[in-house]
Structures are given as C-alpha cells and as structure tokens.
Amino acid sequence: MNITDGFWVFGYGSLMWQPEFDFTERQIARIFGFNRSFCMWSIHHRGTVDNPGLVLALDALEGAFCDGVAFFVPPETARVTIDYLRERELISSAYLEKIHPVTLRAGRVIECVAYMIDPDHEQYCGGMALEEQAQVIAKAVGGRGPNFEYLYHTAEHLAKIGLRDQDLDWLADRVRTLSA
C-alpha cells in the first residue's frame, strides 16, 4: 500500500468518535479475525504507570470479527495523517500497525491501516473478566481524561451508528453503578 496515494484507516475505539484527522469518506466496516477488547493497559492516555487504565485493542481471535468505521484519508493529507496516527497510536509500542483487509458494509473489501495489540507486549492484559475491567475503568485517569469517558463515548458512538457492543454496554452500565 502506498500511503501517499491516500489510505483507509480502521477505527474501533476512540478513532471512531474522535479521529482528529481529515478524511473524505467514512463507512461502517468489519474486520475479521479480531475482537474489540479492553485488553491493553493504558499508562498514557487513560491511566498512568502507577494507576493504569484500560483501552480497547483489536485482539486476535479465530472466528471473531469487529465492526467499526473505515475512514479514507486523501493523498493531500496522507503523510501528515499517518505521522499523527503513529504518534497517537504507537506511543508505547503496545499496538502494531498493520495493513489488513476490511469489508465495508456494502461488501467491498479494502486494505486498511489498523492498530492491533501485540500480545507479547507487557501492556497486554487479554482475558480479564468484565467485572475486573469495570473496577479498573471506574477509577483510572490519564492524559486524555478519565477512563470511564473513553468507555462511555465509545459505547455511545457505537449505539449511535447502529453497532451495539454487548460487552461495552454492560461495562458502561456497571461503571456508572460503581461511580454512583
């Protein structure tokens, strides 16, 4: 993929509701072989080294899929956008930047830049029970704000675009209860 010709990027968490880059097209999309999961300790954006939060990542899982949003970044902003995405997403090297096929809702398959968790990285925490995730998310705060805001915004955006996520909805309800 030649990034300077423009490129697609797949958002499944905060990139969906806070892309912070220019794009000319936005479409509902699905990536296969991964699920959306709070499987990454956040020590920068939604937590700290002393009190880590949790952020979403694409976690490899055979037979799974994750629905999200694909954005097309035009050639004129491609270089600045990929630099921005790398600064934002690769802050601790827990994510791996990959080019992966993604299926748009209309059925067209495109190649997308996607950020996936490195299961060998020390920030990987896959398999954590939902209740334990809720306990962490309710309390953690990082450079981009409280961890629960990240959860709430993501769950609300998914619902708004018709892509409800049962685990995120359960977590949002539970964290609200814990924070009351």
C-alpha positions in Angstrom: 0.0 0.0 0.0 1.4 3.4 -1.0 0.2 5.7 1.8 0.9 8.9 -0.4 -1.9 7.8 -2.7 -4.3 8.1 0.2 -5.3 5.3 2.5 -8.0 3.8 4.6 -7.7 3.5 8.4 -10.0 1.3 10.6 -11.3 2.8 13.8 -12.9 0.6 16.5 -12.4 2.7 19.6 -11.7 6.4 20.0 -10.8 6.8 16.4 -14.5 6.3 15.6 -15.7 9.3 17.6 -12.5 11.4 17.9 -10.5 10.8 14.7 -8.7 14.2 14.8 -7.6 14.0 11.2 -9.1 14.9 7.8 -10.9 12.3 5.8 -13.1 12.4 2.7 -15.1 9.2 3.2 -16.4 7.4 6.3 -18.1 3.9 6.1 -19.2 1.2 8.5 -16.7 -1.7 8.2 -15.9 -5.1 9.6 -12.5 -6.7 10.3 -12.4 -10.5 10.6 -10.1 -12.5 12.9 -10.2 -9.9 15.8 -12.5 -8.8 18.5 -12.7 -5.4 20.2 -11.4 -5.9 23.7 -10.2 -3.9 26.7 -7.0 -5.9 26.6 -4.4 -3.1 26.9 -3.2 -1.4 30.0 -3.2 2.4 29.4 -0.3 4.2 31.0 -0.6 7.4 29.0 -4.0 8.4 27.6 -6.5 6.8 30.1 -4.3 5.9 33.1 -0.8 6.2 34.5 2.1 3.9 35.2 1.0 3.9 38.9 -2.7 3.6 38.2 -3.1 2.1 34.7 -6.4 2.2 32.9 -7.7 0.1 30.1 -8.1 0.9 26.4 -9.5 -1.1 23.5 -7.5 -3.0 21.1 -8.0 -5.5 18.3 -7.2 -8.8 19.9 -6.7 -11.7 17.5 -9.3 -14.4 17.9 -10.1 -17.1 15.3 -13.7 -16.8 14.0 -14.2 -13.3 15.6 -15.0 -10.0 13.9 -15.1 -6.4 15.0 -17.4 -3.8 13.5 -16.1 -0.2 13.3 -15.6 2.7 10.9 -13.2 2.9 8.0 -12.0 6.4 7.0 -10.4 7.3 3.7 -7.5 9.8 4.1 -6.9 11.7 0.8 -3.5 11.9 -0.7 -3.0 15.6 0.2 -3.1 14.9 3.9 -1.8 11.3 3.9 1.7 12.0 5.1 0.7 14.3 8.0 -2.1 11.9 9.0 0.0 8.7 9.1 2.6 10.7 11.2 -0.2 11.8 13.5 -1.7 8.3 13.8 1.7 6.8 14.6 2.3 9.4 17.3 -1.1 8.8 18.8 -1.4 5.0 18.5 2.2 3.8 18.8 3.0 5.8 21.9 4.3 2.8 23.8 4.6 0.2 21.0 1.9 -2.0 22.5 -0.1 -1.6 19.2 1.2 -3.0 16.0 0.5 -1.0 12.8 -0.7 -3.5 10.2 -2.3 -3.4 6.7 -5.3 -5.7 6.9 -8.3 -6.4 4.7 -11.6 -4.8 5.9 -15.0 -5.3 4.5 -17.2 -2.2 4.0 -20.9 -2.6 4.8 -21.7 -2.6 1.0 -19.5 -5.6 0.6 -16.3 -4.1 -0.9 -13.1 -5.3 0.6 -10.3 -2.7 1.1 -6.9 -2.7 2.6 -6.8 -0.7 5.8 -4.3 0.6 8.3 -5.3 -0.9 11.6 -3.8 -0.9 15.1 -3.7 -4.2 16.8 -2.4 -5.3 20.2 0.9 -7.0 20.4 0.0 -10.0 22.7 3.7 -10.3 23.7 3.8 -6.7 25.0 3.9 -6.0 28.7 0.7 -3.9 28.4 -1.3 -6.8 27.0 -3.9 -8.0 29.5 -6.3 -10.1 27.4 -8.8 -12.4 29.1 -9.6 -10.1 32.0 -13.1 -10.6 33.4 -15.6 -7.9 32.7 -16.1 -7.1 36.4 -12.4 -6.6 36.8 -12.3 -4.3 33.7 -15.2 -2.3 35.2 -13.3 -1.9 38.5 -10.2 -0.5 36.6 -12.1 1.7 34.2 -14.2 3.3 37.0 -11.0 4.6 38.8 -8.3 5.3 36.2 -7.4 8.8 34.8 -4.8 9.6 32.2 -3.6 12.4 30.0 -6.7 12.4 27.8 -9.1 12.2 30.8 -11.0 9.6 32.9 -11.0 6.1 31.6 -14.8 5.9 32.0 -15.2 8.8 29.5 -13.4 6.7 26.9 -15.7 3.7 27.6 -18.9 5.9 27.6 -18.0 7.7 24.4 -17.2 4.5 22.6 -20.3 2.7 23.6 -22.5 5.7 22.9 -20.9 6.2 19.4 -21.4 2.5 18.6 -25.1 2.7 19.5 -25.5 5.9 17.6 -24.2 4.3 14.4 -26.2 1.1 14.9 -23.3 -1.1 16.1 -24.1 -2.0 19.7 -21.4 -3.9 21.6 -22.9 -6.0 24.4 -19.7 -6.1 26.5 -19.2 -2.3 26.2 -22.9 -1.7 27.1 -22.6 -4.0 30.1 -19.3 -2.3 31.2 -20.8 1.2 30.8 -23.8 0.3 33.0 -21.5 -1.4 35.6 -19.1 1.5 35.7 -21.9 4.0 36.1 -23.1 1.9 39.1 -19.6 1.8 40.6 -19.2 5.6 40.1 -22.5 6.5 41.7 
